[in-house]
Amino acid sequence: METLMEDEEYNWKEVKLPILIPKVGTEEPELERETGGRRRGRDILIAIDHGPNSKHAFDWAVAHFCRLADTLHLVHAVSSLQNHIVYDTTQVLIEKLAVEAFQVAMVKTVGRVVEGDAGKIICKEADRLKPAAVVMGTRGRSLFKRVVLANIVSTTASQHLL
């Protein structure tokens, strides 16, 4: 595992959301935001990509975790921000998810496309935002595959110990 230097910069772009979606900004919010003590609106970081597991995690968070006055921070890691096709496709995805989040849970959404390794980016964004929760999919492994792979790894490890 390589160490990520604290002062290391990373590139990112905010995603411009459609006019119909409320934007998080400097205007006075209708409901109180988190300020210590008893908190109402929370920041929730959701790592997204174009896969079905990411969509499932997003759907779960919006349906079961989000509440009014929360702000969703959708983060997508890409290898290069210079690839306009990937950026445009991701912008469309984030816009679609923002509309869905507003329709289902009436939450505000901020989208960000960040250049770099997904794991490092998610950790860096979580450190920057200090969210109440970080939600992400399972990287494409079904429950069956995870159980089978875990059993194979533990069986192989115990055979080596004998």
DSSP file with accessible surface (Angstrom, degrees, kcal/mol):
  #  RESIDUE AA STRUCTURE BP1 BP2  ACC     N-H-->O    O-->H-N    N-H-->O    O-->H-N    TCO  KAPPA ALPHA  PHI   PSI    X-CA   Y-CA   Z-CA
    1    1 A M              0   0  236      0, 0.0     2,-0.3     0, 0.0     0, 0.0   0.000 360.0 360.0 360.0 130.3    0.0    0.0    0.0
    2    2 A E        -     0   0  143      1,-0.0     2,-0.3     0, 0.0     0, 0.0  -0.672 360.0-116.4 -94.4 150.3    1.5    3.4   -1.0
    3    3 A T        -     0   0  119     -2,-0.3     2,-0.6     1,-0.0    -1,-0.0  -0.638  19.0-139.0 -85.8 136.0    1.2    6.4    1.3
    4    4 A L        -     0   0   49     -2,-0.3     2,-0.2     4,-0.0    -1,-0.0  -0.845  22.0-127.8 -94.7 122.3   -0.7    9.4    0.0
    5    5 A M    >   -     0   0  109     -2,-0.6     3,-1.2     1,-0.1    -1,-0.0  -0.475  10.0-133.6 -72.0 139.5    1.1   12.7    0.9
    6    6 A E  T 3  S+     0   0  157      1,-0.3    -1,-0.1    -2,-0.2    -2,-0.0   0.855 104.1  47.7 -61.6 -39.2   -1.1   15.2    2.7
    7    7 A D  T 3  S+     0   0  134      2,-0.1    -1,-0.3    -3,-0.0     2,-0.2   0.435  81.8 123.7 -87.7   4.6   -0.1   18.1    0.5
    8    8 A E    <   -     0   0   93     -3,-1.2     2,-0.2     1,-0.1    -4,-0.0  -0.442  55.3-139.8 -67.4 128.7   -0.6   16.2   -2.7
    9    9 A E        -     0   0  174     -2,-0.2     2,-0.3     0, 0.0    -4,-0.1  -0.557  15.5-163.4 -88.1 156.8   -3.0   18.1   -5.0
   10   10 A Y        -     0   0   47     -2,-0.2     2,-0.3   106,-0.0   106,-0.1  -0.983  17.5-119.8-139.0 152.0   -5.7   16.5   -7.1
   11   11 A N        +     0   0   90    104,-0.3   104,-2.8    -2,-0.3     2,-0.3  -0.693  37.7 159.5 -92.4 144.2   -7.7   17.7  -10.0
   12   12 A W  E     -A  114   0A 111     -2,-0.3     2,-0.4   102,-0.2   102,-0.2  -0.978  25.3-149.6-155.7 162.4  -11.5   17.9  -10.0
   13   13 A K  E     -A  113   0A  73    100,-2.5   100,-2.7    -2,-0.3     2,-0.2  -0.998  20.2-128.6-137.1 134.0  -14.5   19.5  -11.7
   14   14 A E  E     -A  112   0A  73     -2,-0.4     2,-0.5    98,-0.2    98,-0.2  -0.562  27.3-125.7 -74.0 145.9  -17.8   20.4  -10.2
   15   15 A V  E     -A  111   0A  10     96,-2.3     2,-0.6    -2,-0.2    96,-0.5  -0.834  16.7-131.5 -95.6 127.2  -20.8   19.1  -12.2
   16   16 A K        -     0   0  160     -2,-0.5    79,-0.1    94,-0.1    94,-0.0  -0.698  26.0-150.5 -80.0 120.1  -23.3   21.8  -13.1
   17   17 A L        -     0   0   16     -2,-0.6    78,-0.1     1,-0.1     6,-0.0  -0.554  25.3 -87.8 -91.7 156.2  -26.8   20.5  -12.3
   18   18 A P    >   -     0   0   42      0, 0.0     3,-1.4     0, 0.0    -1,-0.1  -0.150  37.9-111.0 -59.5 158.0  -30.0   21.4  -14.1
   19   19 A I  T 3  S+     0   0  154      1,-0.3     4,-0.1     3,-0.0    -2,-0.1   0.810 113.2  64.7 -61.4 -30.6  -31.9   24.5  -12.9
   20   20 A L  T 3  S+     0   0  156      2,-0.1    -1,-0.3     0, 0.0    -3,-0.0   0.716  88.3  79.8 -69.0 -20.5  -34.8   22.4  -11.5
   21   21 A I  S <  S-     0   0    6     -3,-1.4    -4,-0.1     1,-0.0    78,-0.1  -0.761  90.1-116.4 -90.8 128.5  -32.5   20.9   -8.9
   22   22 A P        -     0   0   45      0, 0.0    87,-0.8     0, 0.0     2,-0.3  -0.387  32.1-141.2 -61.9 136.4  -31.9   23.0   -5.8
   23   23 A K        -     0   0   97     85,-0.1     2,-0.6    -4,-0.1    87,-0.1  -0.747  10.5-120.5-101.2 149.6  -28.2   23.9   -5.6
   24   24 A V        +     0   0   65     85,-0.4     2,-0.2    -2,-0.3    47,-0.0  -0.762  59.5 125.4 -86.4 124.2  -26.1   24.0   -2.4
   25   25 A G  S    S-     0   0   48     -2,-0.6    -1,-0.0     2,-0.2     0, 0.0  -0.699  72.8 -62.1-152.7-151.1  -24.8   27.5   -2.1
   26   26 A T  S    S+     0   0  149     -2,-0.2    -2,-0.1     2,-0.1     0, 0.0   0.540  88.6 111.3 -91.9  -7.0  -24.5   30.6    0.1
   27   27 A E  S    S-     0   0   97      1,-0.1    -2,-0.2     0, 0.0     0, 0.0  -0.231  84.1 -89.1 -65.4 159.8  -28.2   31.3    0.3
   28   28 A E        -     0   0  167      1,-0.1    -1,-0.1     2,-0.0    -2,-0.1  -0.512  46.5-126.5 -71.0 122.8  -30.0   30.8    3.5
   29   29 A P        -     0   0   41      0, 0.0     4,-0.1     0, 0.0    -1,-0.1  -0.380   5.6-131.6 -71.6 152.6  -31.3   27.2    3.8
   30   30 A E  S    S+     0   0  157      2,-0.1     2,-0.3    -2,-0.0    -2,-0.0   0.855  94.9  37.2 -69.0 -37.5  -35.0   26.6    4.5
   31   31 A L  S    S-     0   0   65      1,-0.0    -1,-0.0    38,-0.0    38,-0.0  -0.862 102.0 -91.3-114.3 154.2  -34.0   24.0    7.2
   32   32 A E        -     0   0  116     -2,-0.3     9,-1.1     1,-0.1     2,-0.2  -0.295  37.6-141.3 -64.3 141.7  -31.2   24.2    9.7
   33   33 A R  B     -e   41   0B  66      7,-0.2     9,-0.1     1,-0.1     2,-0.1  -0.482  41.9 -68.1 -91.6 173.2  -27.9   22.6    8.6
   34   34 A E        +     0   0   34      7,-0.9    -1,-0.1    -2,-0.2     5,-0.1  -0.379  57.1 159.5 -64.7 132.6  -25.6   20.7   11.0
   35   35 A T        -     0   0  117      1,-0.5     2,-0.4     3,-0.3    -1,-0.1   0.078  59.1 -84.1-141.4  25.2  -24.0   23.0   13.6
   36   36 A G  S    S+     0   0   33      1,-0.2    -1,-0.5     0, 0.0     0, 0.0  -0.861 102.8  48.7 108.2-146.0  -22.9   20.7   16.4
   37   37 A G  S    S+     0   0   84     -2,-0.4     2,-0.5    -3,-0.1    -1,-0.2   0.462 120.9   8.9  11.4-118.9  -25.3   19.6   19.2
   38   38 A R  S    S-     0   0  231     -3,-0.1     2,-0.4    -4,-0.0    -3,-0.3  -0.736  84.0-157.3 -86.0 125.8  -28.5   18.3   17.6
   39   39 A R        +     0   0  119     -2,-0.5    -5,-0.1     1,-0.2     3,-0.1  -0.815  24.0 171.3-112.6 143.3  -28.1   18.1   13.9
   40   40 A R        +     0   0  134     -2,-0.4     2,-0.3     1,-0.3    -7,-0.2   0.761  66.0  46.9-109.9 -73.9  -30.6   18.1   11.1
   41   41 A G  B    S-e   33   0B   0     -9,-1.1    -7,-0.9    29,-0.1     2,-0.3  -0.594  71.3-167.4 -77.8 131.7  -29.1   18.3    7.6
   42   42 A R        -     0   0   30     -2,-0.3    29,-3.0    25,-0.2     2,-0.5  -0.839  22.5-123.4-117.5 156.5  -26.2   16.0    7.0
   43   43 A D  E     -b   71   0A  36     -2,-0.3    89,-3.1    87,-0.2    90,-0.8  -0.867  29.3-170.1 -94.0 128.6  -23.6   15.6    4.3
   44   44 A I  E     -bc  72 133A   0     27,-2.7    29,-3.3    -2,-0.5     2,-0.5  -0.986   9.7-151.3-125.0 121.6  -23.7   12.2    2.7
   45   45 A L  E     -bc  73 134A   1     88,-2.5    90,-3.0    -2,-0.5     2,-0.5  -0.822  12.9-174.1 -94.1 125.6  -20.9   11.1    0.3
   46   46 A I  E     -bc  74 135A   0     27,-2.9    29,-2.4    -2,-0.5     2,-0.5  -0.979  15.7-146.9-122.9 118.3  -21.9    8.6   -2.3
   47   47 A A  E     -b   75   0A  14     88,-2.4    90,-0.4    -2,-0.5     2,-0.3  -0.740  28.8-175.5 -81.0 124.0  -19.2    7.1   -4.6
   48   48 A I        +     0   0    7     27,-2.9    29,-0.4    -2,-0.5     2,-0.3  -0.854  19.1 160.5-124.0 156.1  -20.7    6.5   -8.0
   49   49 A D        -     0   0   80     -2,-0.3    27,-0.0     2,-0.3    26,-0.0  -0.809  56.8 -83.9-147.7-164.0  -19.8    5.0  -11.3
   50   50 A H  S    S+     0   0  100     -2,-0.3    -2,-0.0     4,-0.1    40,-0.0   0.309  90.3 106.4 -94.3  12.1  -21.7    3.6  -14.3
   51   51 A G  S  > S-     0   0   26      1,-0.1     4,-1.6     4,-0.0    -2,-0.3  -0.456  77.9-117.9 -93.0 163.6  -22.2    0.2  -12.8
   52   52 A P  H  > S+     0   0  106      0, 0.0     4,-2.4     0, 0.0     5,-0.2   0.825 111.1  57.6 -69.5 -30.4  -25.3   -1.5  -11.3
   53   53 A N  H  > S+     0   0   56      2,-0.2     4,-2.2     1,-0.2     5,-0.2   0.884 106.1  49.9 -68.7 -36.4  -23.9   -1.9   -7.8
   54   54 A S  H  > S+     0   0    6      2,-0.2     4,-2.5     1,-0.2    -1,-0.2   0.920 111.2  48.9 -64.8 -43.1  -23.2    1.8   -7.6
   55   55 A K  H  X S+     0   0   55     -4,-1.6     4,-2.9     2,-0.2    -2,-0.2   0.906 110.3  51.4 -63.6 -40.7  -26.8    2.5   -8.7
   56   56 A H  H  X S+     0   0  131     -4,-2.4     4,-2.5     2,-0.2    -1,-0.2   0.919 110.2  48.5 -63.3 -43.0  -28.1    0.1   -6.1
   57   57 A A  H  X S+     0   0   11     -4,-2.2     4,-2.5     2,-0.2    -2,-0.2   0.915 112.6  49.1 -63.5 -41.5  -26.1    1.7   -3.3
   58   58 A F  H  X S+     0   0    0     -4,-2.5     4,-2.6     2,-0.2     5,-0.2   0.942 111.4  48.9 -61.3 -48.1  -27.4    5.1   -4.5
   59   59 A D  H  X S+     0   0   55     -4,-2.9     4,-2.5     1,-0.2     5,-0.2   0.906 111.9  49.3 -59.4 -42.8  -31.0    3.9   -4.5
   60   60 A W  H  X>S+     0   0  123     -4,-2.5     4,-3.1     2,-0.2     5,-0.6   0.938 111.6  48.5 -62.2 -46.9  -30.6    2.4   -1.0
   61   61 A A  I  X>S+     0   0    0     -4,-2.5     5,-2.4     1,-0.2     4,-1.8   0.923 114.3  45.3 -61.7 -43.2  -29.1    5.6    0.4
   62   62 A V  I  <5S+     0   0    6     -4,-2.6    -1,-0.2     3,-0.2    -2,-0.2   0.916 120.3  39.7 -67.6 -41.0  -31.8    7.8   -1.1
   63   63 A A  I  <5S+     0   0   64     -4,-2.5    -2,-0.2    -5,-0.2    -1,-0.2   0.865 132.1  18.8 -77.7 -36.0  -34.7    5.4    0.0
   64   64 A H  I  <5S+     0   0  137     -4,-3.1    -3,-0.2    -5,-0.2    -2,-0.2   0.620 129.7  31.3-114.5 -17.3  -33.5    4.4    3.5
   65   65 A F  I  <<S+     0   0   59     -4,-1.8    -3,-0.2    -5,-0.6    -4,-0.1   0.771  92.3  85.6-115.4 -38.1  -30.9    6.8    4.7
   66   66 A C      < -     0   0   18     -5,-2.4     2,-0.3     4,-0.0     3,-0.0  -0.348  48.9-179.1 -73.1 149.4  -31.5   10.3    3.4
   67   67 A R    >   -     0   0  116    -25,-0.1     3,-2.0   -27,-0.1   -25,-0.2  -0.916  41.8 -65.2-139.9 167.3  -33.8   12.8    5.0
   68   68 A L  T 3  S+     0   0   98     -2,-0.3    39,-0.1     1,-0.3     3,-0.1  -0.169 119.6  25.2 -53.7 142.0  -35.0   16.3    4.3
   69   69 A A  T 3  S+     0   0   22     37,-0.6    -1,-0.3     1,-0.3     2,-0.1   0.329  91.7 127.6  81.3  -3.8  -32.2   19.0    4.5
   70   70 A D    <   -     0   0    0     -3,-2.0    38,-1.6   -29,-0.3     2,-0.5  -0.428  51.3-142.0 -74.0 158.8  -29.5   16.4    3.8
   71   71 A T  E     -bd  43 108A   1    -29,-3.0   -27,-2.7    36,-0.2     2,-0.5  -0.990   6.9-147.9-124.3 123.5  -27.0   17.1    1.0
   72   72 A L  E     -bd  44 109A   0     36,-3.1    38,-2.8    -2,-0.5     2,-0.7  -0.770   4.9-159.6 -88.1 133.0  -25.8   14.3   -1.2
   73   73 A H  E     -bd  45 110A  20    -29,-3.3   -27,-2.9    -2,-0.5     2,-0.6  -0.935   8.7-161.5-112.3 104.5  -22.2   14.6   -2.5
   74   74 A L  E     -bd  46 111A   0     36,-2.9    38,-2.4    -2,-0.7     2,-0.4  -0.792  10.3-172.9 -89.9 122.9  -21.9   12.4   -5.6
   75   75 A V  E     -bd  47 112A   5    -29,-2.4   -27,-2.9    -2,-0.6     2,-0.4  -0.966   9.4-176.5-122.1 130.5  -18.3   11.7   -6.4
   76   76 A H  E     - d   0 113A  14     36,-2.0    38,-2.7    -2,-0.4     2,-0.4  -0.995  15.5-146.9-126.2 125.7  -17.0    9.9   -9.5
   77   77 A A  E     - d   0 114A  27     -2,-0.4     2,-0.3   -29,-0.4    38,-0.2  -0.782  20.1-179.8 -93.2 132.9  -13.3    9.1   -9.9
   78   78 A V  E     - d   0 115A  11     36,-2.7    38,-2.7    -2,-0.4     3,-0.2  -0.897  35.7-126.1-127.3 159.3  -11.9    9.1  -13.5
   79   79 A S  S    S+     0   0  112     -2,-0.3     2,-0.3     1,-0.3    -1,-0.1   0.822  95.2  11.1 -75.2 -30.1   -8.4    8.4  -14.8
   80   80 A S    >   -     0   0   39      3,-0.1     3,-0.8     1,-0.1    -1,-0.3  -0.962  50.2-156.3-152.0 132.4   -8.2   11.8  -16.7
   81   81 A L  T 3  S+     0   0    9     -2,-0.3     6,-0.1     1,-0.2    -1,-0.1   0.606  93.4  73.7 -78.2 -11.7  -10.4   14.9  -16.7
   82   82 A Q  T 3  S+     0   0  138      1,-0.1     2,-1.2     2,-0.0    -1,-0.2   0.684  72.3  91.6 -74.8 -18.0   -9.1   15.6  -20.2
   83   83 A N    <>  -     0   0   72     -3,-0.8     4,-2.1     1,-0.2     5,-0.2  -0.665  58.7-174.0 -80.0  98.4  -11.2   12.9  -21.6
   84   84 A H  H  > S+     0   0  108     -2,-1.2     4,-2.8     1,-0.2     5,-0.2   0.797  78.1  59.5 -69.1 -27.2  -14.3   14.9  -22.5
   85   85 A I  H  > S+     0   0  129      2,-0.2     4,-2.3     1,-0.2    -1,-0.2   0.949 109.4  42.8 -65.6 -47.3  -16.4   11.8  -23.5
   86   86 A V  H  > S+     0   0   51      2,-0.2     4,-2.5     1,-0.2     5,-0.2   0.930 116.0  49.2 -64.5 -43.6  -16.0   10.3  -20.0
   87   87 A Y  H  X S+     0   0   25     -4,-2.1     4,-2.6     1,-0.2    -2,-0.2   0.939 112.5  47.0 -63.0 -45.4  -16.6   13.6  -18.3
   88   88 A D  H  X S+     0   0   85     -4,-2.8     4,-2.2     2,-0.2    -1,-0.2   0.906 112.8  49.2 -64.2 -40.9  -19.8   14.4  -20.3
   89   89 A T  H  X S+     0   0   71     -4,-2.3     4,-2.1    -5,-0.2    -1,-0.2   0.918 112.9  47.7 -63.9 -41.1  -21.1   10.9  -19.7
   90   90 A T  H  X S+     0   0    0     -4,-2.5     4,-2.8     2,-0.2     5,-0.2   0.890 108.4  54.7 -67.8 -37.8  -20.5   11.2  -16.0
   91   91 A Q  H  X S+     0   0   39     -4,-2.6     4,-2.5     2,-0.2    -2,-0.2   0.925 108.2  49.1 -62.2 -41.7  -22.1   14.6  -16.0
   92   92 A V  H  X S+     0   0   91     -4,-2.2     4,-2.4     2,-0.2    -1,-0.2   0.921 111.7  49.9 -62.6 -42.8  -25.3   13.2  -17.5
   93   93 A L  H  X S+     0   0   23     -4,-2.1     4,-2.6     2,-0.2    -2,-0.2   0.939 111.6  47.2 -61.0 -47.2  -25.2   10.4  -14.9
   94   94 A I  H  X S+     0   0    0     -4,-2.8     4,-2.6     1,-0.2    -2,-0.2   0.906 111.3  51.4 -64.9 -39.8  -24.9   12.8  -12.0
   95   95 A E  H  X S+     0   0   55     -4,-2.5     4,-2.2    -5,-0.2    -1,-0.2   0.932 111.0  48.4 -60.4 -45.1  -27.6   15.0  -13.4
   96   96 A K  H  X S+     0   0  116     -4,-2.4     4,-2.3     1,-0.2    -2,-0.2   0.926 113.4  46.8 -62.0 -44.0  -30.0   12.0  -13.6
   97   97 A L  H  X S+     0   0    4     -4,-2.6     4,-2.8     1,-0.2    -1,-0.2   0.876 110.0  53.8 -67.2 -35.9  -29.1   10.9  -10.1
   98   98 A A  H  X S+     0   0    0     -4,-2.6     4,-2.2     2,-0.2    -1,-0.2   0.917 109.4  47.7 -64.5 -42.2  -29.6   14.4   -8.7
   99   99 A V  H  X S+     0   0   48     -4,-2.2     4,-2.5     2,-0.2    -2,-0.2   0.939 113.3  48.4 -63.1 -45.0  -33.1   14.6  -10.3
  100  100 A E  H  X S+     0   0   48     -4,-2.3     4,-2.6     1,-0.2     5,-0.3   0.919 110.2  51.2 -62.1 -42.5  -33.9   11.2   -8.8
  101  101 A A  H  X>S+     0   0    0     -4,-2.8     4,-2.4     1,-0.2     6,-0.8   0.903 111.9  47.2 -63.2 -39.6  -32.6   12.1   -5.4
  102  102 A F  H  X5S+     0   0   65     -4,-2.2     4,-1.1     4,-0.2    -1,-0.2   0.915 113.6  47.6 -68.8 -40.6  -34.7   15.3   -5.4
  103  103 A Q  H  <5S+     0   0  144     -4,-2.5    -2,-0.2    -5,-0.2    -1,-0.2   0.892 121.6  34.9 -66.8 -39.3  -37.9   13.4   -6.6
  104  104 A V  H  <5S+     0   0   87     -4,-2.6    -2,-0.2    -5,-0.2    -3,-0.2   0.932 139.8   7.3 -83.1 -49.0  -37.5   10.6   -4.0
  105  105 A A  H  <5S-     0   0   20     -4,-2.4    -3,-0.2    -5,-0.3    -2,-0.2   0.427  87.1-125.4-119.2  -0.8  -36.1   12.3   -0.9
  106  106 A M     << +     0   0  112     -4,-1.1   -37,-0.6    -5,-0.7     2,-0.3   0.906  58.7 149.0  53.5  46.4  -36.1   16.0   -1.7
  107  107 A V        -     0   0    1     -6,-0.8    -1,-0.2    -9,-0.1     2,-0.2  -0.791  48.8-114.4-108.4 153.6  -32.4   16.3   -0.9
  108  108 A K  E     - d   0  71A  34    -38,-1.6   -36,-3.1    -2,-0.3     2,-0.4  -0.543  31.6-151.3 -81.8 154.5  -29.9   18.7   -2.4
  109  109 A T  E     - d   0  72A   2    -87,-0.8     2,-0.4   -38,-0.2   -85,-0.4  -0.983  15.7-170.1-134.4 140.1  -27.1   17.3   -4.5
  110  110 A V  E     - d   0  73A  27    -38,-2.8   -36,-2.9    -2,-0.4     2,-0.4  -0.995  15.5-156.9-123.1 131.4  -23.5   18.3   -5.3
  111  111 A G  E     +Ad  15  74A   1    -96,-0.5   -96,-2.3    -2,-0.4     2,-0.4  -0.890  12.4 177.9-112.4 142.5  -21.7   16.5   -8.0
  112  112 A R  E     -Ad  14  75A  15    -38,-2.4   -36,-2.0    -2,-0.4     2,-0.5  -0.982  16.7-158.6-145.0 129.9  -17.9   16.2   -8.4
  113  113 A V  E     -Ad  13  76A   0   -100,-2.7  -100,-2.5    -2,-0.4     2,-0.4  -0.944  21.9-168.8-106.4 124.2  -15.7   14.4  -10.9
  114  114 A V  E     -Ad  12  77A   0    -38,-2.7   -36,-2.7    -2,-0.5     2,-0.4  -0.926  18.0-130.1-122.0 140.3  -12.3   13.8   -9.6
  115  115 A E  E     + d   0  78A  52   -104,-2.8  -104,-0.3    -2,-0.4     2,-0.3  -0.734  65.2  44.7 -89.4 128.2   -9.1   12.6  -11.3
  116  116 A G  S    S-     0   0   33    -38,-2.7     2,-0.2    -2,-0.4    -2,-0.1  -0.838  94.5 -18.2 140.6-172.7   -7.2    9.8   -9.7
  117  117 A D     >  -     0   0  100     -2,-0.3     4,-2.7     1,-0.1     5,-0.2  -0.493  56.7-132.3 -69.5 132.2   -7.4    6.4   -8.0
  118  118 A A  H  > S+     0   0   50     -2,-0.2     4,-2.6     1,-0.2     5,-0.2   0.891 102.4  49.5 -57.4 -46.3  -10.9    5.7   -6.7
  119  119 A G  H  > S+     0   0   40      1,-0.2     4,-2.1     2,-0.2    -1,-0.2   0.929 114.4  44.2 -61.6 -45.1  -10.0    4.6   -3.2
  120  120 A K  H  > S+     0   0   51      1,-0.2     4,-2.6     2,-0.2    -1,-0.2   0.902 113.6  51.4 -66.3 -39.3   -7.7    7.6   -2.6
  121  121 A I  H  X S+     0   0    8     -4,-2.7     4,-2.9     2,-0.2     5,-0.2   0.923 109.0  49.5 -65.2 -44.5  -10.2   10.0   -4.0
  122  122 A I  H  X S+     0   0   27     -4,-2.6     4,-2.5    -5,-0.2    -1,-0.2   0.933 113.6  46.8 -61.2 -43.8  -13.1    8.7   -1.9
  123  123 A C  H  X S+     0   0   88     -4,-2.1     4,-2.3    -5,-0.2    -2,-0.2   0.916 113.1  48.7 -64.3 -42.2  -10.8    9.0    1.2
  124  124 A K  H  X S+     0   0   41     -4,-2.6     4,-2.2     2,-0.2    -2,-0.2   0.914 113.0  47.0 -65.4 -42.3   -9.7   12.5    0.3
  125  125 A E  H  X S+     0   0    1     -4,-2.9     4,-2.8     2,-0.2     5,-0.3   0.893 111.6  51.4 -66.3 -39.4  -13.3   13.7   -0.3
  126  126 A A  H  X S+     0   0   24     -4,-2.5     4,-2.3    -5,-0.2    -2,-0.2   0.902 110.7  48.7 -63.9 -38.6  -14.4   12.1    2.9
  127  127 A D  H  < S+     0   0   89     -4,-2.3    -2,-0.2    -5,-0.2    -1,-0.2   0.897 114.3  46.2 -67.0 -38.3  -11.6   13.9    4.8
  128  128 A R  H  < S+     0   0  113     -4,-2.2    -2,-0.2    -5,-0.2    -1,-0.2   0.922 122.5  33.6 -69.9 -42.8  -12.6   17.2    3.1
  129  129 A L  H  < S-     0   0   23     -4,-2.8    -2,-0.2    -5,-0.1    -1,-0.2   0.742  85.0-147.7 -86.8 -28.8  -16.3   16.9    3.7
  130  130 A K     <  -     0   0  132     -4,-2.3   -87,-0.2    -5,-0.3    -3,-0.1   0.968  31.8-164.3  53.7  57.5  -16.5   15.1    7.0
  131  131 A P        -     0   0   28      0, 0.0   -87,-0.2     0, 0.0     3,-0.1  -0.250  31.7-125.8 -73.9 161.5  -19.7   13.4    5.9
  132  132 A A  S    S+     0   0   54    -89,-3.1     2,-0.3     1,-0.2   -88,-0.2   0.791  94.6   4.5 -71.4 -28.7  -22.2   11.6    8.2
  133  133 A A  E     -c   44   0A  23    -90,-0.8   -88,-2.5     2,-0.0     2,-0.5  -0.992  58.9-144.8-154.8 151.8  -21.8    8.5    6.0
  134  134 A V  E     -c   45   0A  59     -2,-0.3     2,-0.4   -90,-0.2   -88,-0.2  -0.994  23.5-167.7-117.8 123.7  -19.9    7.2    3.0
  135  135 A V  E     +c   46   0A  17    -90,-3.0   -88,-2.4    -2,-0.5     2,-0.3  -0.944  15.9 154.2-116.7 132.6  -22.0    5.0    0.7
  136  136 A M        -     0   0  104     -2,-0.4   -88,-0.1   -90,-0.2   -82,-0.1  -0.980  36.6-107.0-152.1 162.3  -20.5    2.8   -2.1
  137  137 A G        -     0   0   28    -90,-0.4   -83,-0.1    -2,-0.3   -84,-0.0   0.021  37.6-100.6 -78.1-168.9  -21.3   -0.3   -4.1
  138  138 A T    >   -     0   0   55      3,-0.0     3,-1.2     0, 0.0    -1,-0.1   0.179  49.4-108.9-105.0  15.3  -19.6   -3.7   -3.8
  139  139 A R  T 3  S-     0   0  203      1,-0.2     3,-0.1   -88,-0.0    -2,-0.0   0.820  73.3 -61.6  60.8  29.7  -17.2   -3.6   -6.9
  140  140 A G  T 3  S+     0   0   42      1,-0.2     2,-0.6   -89,-0.0    -1,-0.2   0.551  98.7 130.9  84.2   3.8  -19.3   -6.1   -8.8
  141  141 A R    <   -     0   0  109     -3,-1.2    -1,-0.2     4,-0.1     2,-0.0  -0.828  47.9-142.4 -95.3 125.5  -19.0   -9.1   -6.5
  142  142 A S     >  -     0   0   56     -2,-0.6     4,-2.5     1,-0.1     5,-0.2  -0.287  29.5-103.2 -74.8 168.1  -22.2  -10.8   -5.6
  143  143 A L  H  > S+     0   0  120      1,-0.2     4,-2.5     2,-0.2     5,-0.2   0.926 123.4  52.6 -57.8 -43.0  -22.8  -12.2   -2.1
  144  144 A F  H  > S+     0   0  154      1,-0.2     4,-2.8     2,-0.2     5,-0.2   0.945 110.0  47.1 -60.6 -47.3  -22.1  -15.7   -3.5
  145  145 A K  H  > S+     0   0  116      1,-0.2     4,-2.9     2,-0.2     5,-0.3   0.902 111.8  50.8 -62.4 -40.8  -18.8  -14.7   -5.0
  146  146 A R  H  X S+     0   0  110     -4,-2.5     4,-2.2     2,-0.2    -1,-0.2   0.921 113.4  44.8 -64.2 -41.9  -17.7  -12.9   -1.8
  147  147 A V  H  X S+     0   0   73     -4,-2.5     4,-2.4    -5,-0.2    -2,-0.2   0.941 115.8  46.6 -67.6 -45.7  -18.5  -15.9    0.3
  148  148 A V  H  X S+     0   0   49     -4,-2.8     4,-2.5    -5,-0.2     5,-0.2   0.945 114.4  46.9 -62.9 -46.6  -16.9  -18.4   -2.0
  149  149 A L  H  X S+     0   0   74     -4,-2.9     4,-2.6    -5,-0.2     5,-0.2   0.907 111.7  51.2 -63.6 -39.0  -13.7  -16.3   -2.4
  150  150 A A  H  X S+     0   0   55     -4,-2.2     4,-2.5    -5,-0.3    -1,-0.2   0.915 111.7  47.4 -63.6 -41.8  -13.5  -15.7    1.3
  151  151 A N  H  X S+     0   0   92     -4,-2.4     4,-2.5     2,-0.2     5,-0.2   0.900 112.0  49.7 -66.8 -40.2  -13.8  -19.5    1.9
  152  152 A I  H  X S+     0   0   90     -4,-2.5     4,-2.7     2,-0.2     5,-0.2   0.940 112.7  47.3 -63.8 -44.6  -11.1  -20.3   -0.8
  153  153 A V  H  X S+     0   0   96     -4,-2.6     4,-2.6     1,-0.2    -2,-0.2   0.935 114.4  45.7 -63.8 -45.3   -8.8  -17.7    0.7
  154  154 A S  H  X S+     0   0   65     -4,-2.5     4,-2.3    -5,-0.2    -1,-0.2   0.899 113.9  49.5 -68.4 -35.6   -9.2  -19.0    4.3
  155  155 A T  H  X S+     0   0   67     -4,-2.5     4,-2.0     2,-0.2    -2,-0.2   0.938 112.9  47.0 -66.2 -43.5   -8.9  -22.6    3.2
  156  156 A T  H  X S+     0   0   61     -4,-2.7     4,-1.7    -5,-0.2    -2,-0.2   0.921 112.4  49.9 -65.5 -41.0   -5.7  -21.9    1.3
  157  157 A A  H  X S+     0   0   52     -4,-2.6     4,-1.3    -5,-0.2    -1,-0.2   0.917 111.1  48.3 -65.1 -40.8   -4.3  -19.9    4.2
  158  158 A S  H  X S+     0   0   58     -4,-2.3     4,-1.1     1,-0.2    -1,-0.2   0.850 108.6  54.6 -71.0 -30.4   -5.0  -22.7    6.7
  159  159 A Q  H  < S+     0   0  124     -4,-2.0    -1,-0.2     1,-0.2     3,-0.2   0.881 107.1  51.1 -67.1 -35.3   -3.4  -25.3    4.3
  160  160 A H  H  < S+     0   0  151     -4,-1.7    -1,-0.2     1,-0.2    -2,-0.2   0.811 107.0  54.1 -71.3 -27.7   -0.2  -23.2    4.2
  161  161 A L  H  <        0   0  150     -4,-1.3    -1,-0.2    -5,-0.2    -2,-0.2   0.768 360.0 360.0 -76.6 -26.2   -0.1  -23.0    8.0
  162  162 A L     <        0   0  182     -4,-1.1    -3,-0.1    -3,-0.2    -4,-0.0   0.360 360.0 360.0 -76.0 360.0   -0.3  -26.8    8.4
